[in-house]
């Protein structure tokens, strides 16, 4: 049995990433948000894809020698 996808709105994605919804829209416009798709005029984001993106980004950022 296939696992159900967890789909969230722009607001849900913003809450998950702890950023402002306008930042999510900016990322969508620049094609920088994986798992995003449109349903009519509304954007939706696959939460599993977003989680993978977030984990990868956090891992890369943590491996940098940031001061």
C-alpha positions in Angstrom: 0.0 0.0 0.0 1.6 3.3 -1.0 2.2 5.9 1.6 0.0 9.0 1.5 1.8 12.2 0.6 1.6 15.1 3.1 0.7 18.2 1.2 0.8 21.7 2.8 -0.1 25.2 1.7 2.4 28.0 1.4 1.5 29.0 4.9 2.2 25.4 6.1 5.5 25.4 4.3 6.4 28.7 5.8 5.6 27.5 9.3 7.6 24.3 8.7 10.7 26.3 7.6 10.1 29.1 10.1 10.1 31.8 7.5 7.6 34.3 6.3 5.1 33.2 3.6 6.4 35.9 1.3 9.8 34.3 1.4 8.2 31.0 0.4 6.5 32.8 -2.6 9.9 34.3 -3.5 11.5 30.8 -3.4 8.6 29.5 -5.6 9.1 32.2 -8.1 12.9 31.4 -8.3 12.2 27.6 -8.6 14.1 27.0 -5.3 11.5 25.0 -3.5 11.4 21.3 -4.3 8.2 19.4 -4.1 6.1 22.5 -5.0 3.2 22.4 -7.5 0.1 24.3 -8.4 -3.5 23.3 -7.8 -5.4 25.9 -9.9 -3.9 29.2 -8.7 -2.8 28.0 -5.3 0.6 26.6 -4.5 1.0 23.3 -2.6 4.2 21.7 -1.3 5.0 18.1 -0.6 6.1 18.0 3.0 8.3 15.0 2.6 10.3 16.7 -0.3 10.5 19.9 1.8 11.8 17.9 4.8 14.5 16.3 2.6 15.5 19.7 1.2 15.7 21.1 4.7 17.8 18.3 6.0 20.2 18.5 3.1 20.5 22.3 3.4 21.1 22.0 7.2 23.7 19.4 6.7 25.6 21.5 4.0 25.3 24.6 6.2 26.6 22.8 9.3 29.6 21.4 7.4 30.7 24.9 6.3 33.3 26.7 8.4 30.9 29.5 9.3 32.1 32.0 11.9 
